[in-house]
Amino acid sequence: MSHLEIWVALAGMAVVTIVTRALFLMAGERVTVPDRIQRALRYAPAAALAAIILPDLMTWHGHFTIAPGNYKLVAGAVALVFYLLTRRMVGMIAAGMAVYTALRLLG
């Protein structure tokens, strides 16, 4: 990609971000969102986070792989299970990092 294409992509992403957030602020209380959509939006941050993190977890040494040899993916799965069982965010981070570190050191 050229420098111009990169700057155009950045500007486009900035415009999309600003417009999507500003519409809710500009509308204020005149627009009400149905309860069904409000419940769905409650999970939107988790979905966005998963969209950012999953591609990194599924690559190992520059290649897409879903295998036990992918330490990042294994540690991410352990962290997810820990969070689902305990609902403790700091513990999830600690568990995931402990498993990842142990696999890297022992593997």
N, C-alpha and C positions, 0 to 999 in steps of 0.2 A: 504494500500500500504506500502511496505517496504521502507526503506531508499534508497536502491539500485534502486528500481523502480522509485522513485521520481527523483533521480539524473540522471537516464537514460532518463526519460521524459524531464527533463530540458535541458540536453545536446542535445537531439534530436530537441527540439524546437529552441535552439540556432543555431544549424547547419542549419535547414530549414530557419530561419530568415536571417542568414548571406549569405547563398547561393542565396536566392531569391533576396536579395538586391545587392549582389556583381555582379550578372550576368549583370545587367543593367550598373553598373559602369565599369566593365571590357570590355563590348562590345563597350562602348563609342558611337561615331557617326557612326560606321560602320553598326549598325542595326537601322533601322527606324521602328517605330511602326505606323501602319495604323491609319488614322484619326478616324475611327469608334471605334477602341480599345482605343485610347486616350480619346475620349468622354466618353466611358464607365468607364475608370479608374478615371475620374474626380469625380465620385460618390463613389469610393471604400473606402475612409476614413469614409464617413458617414455610409456605410454599415458595416464596421468593428466596428465603435463605437456603432451602433445599436446592433450588435452581442454581444458586451460586456455588454451593459446596459440593454437590454430587459430581459434577464433571471433574473436579480435582480429586475426589476420592476414587474415581474409577480409572484414573490414569496412573501408571506405574512405570517409571523410567521412560516417560514420553509416549507410551503406548496405552491404548484403551484395553483394560483387562479386568475381568471379574473372576478372580481366582484367589485361593487361600494365600498365595505368594504376594498378593497386593496388601502390604501391611497397613496402608492408609485406609483401605476399605474395611479390613477386619477391625481396626481400631474404631472406625466410624460406626460399625455395626454394634460393637460392644458399648460404645457411648450411647447410642440410640436405645438399646435395651436397658441400660442403666437408668436413663432418663425416664423411659416409660414405666419402669418399676418404682422409681423413687420420686420423680418430679423435682429433682434437685439439679439445677443448672451447673453450679460449681463442681459438684460431684461428678457430673457427666463429663465435664472438661477434664477433670483429674483422671477419671477412669480411662477415657479415650487416650489421653497423653501417656498414661502409665503403660497401657497395652502397646501403643505404638513404639514407645521407647524400648520396652522389653523385647518386642519382636525385632526391632532394628539391632539391638545389642546381641541378641541370641541367634539371630538369623544369618 
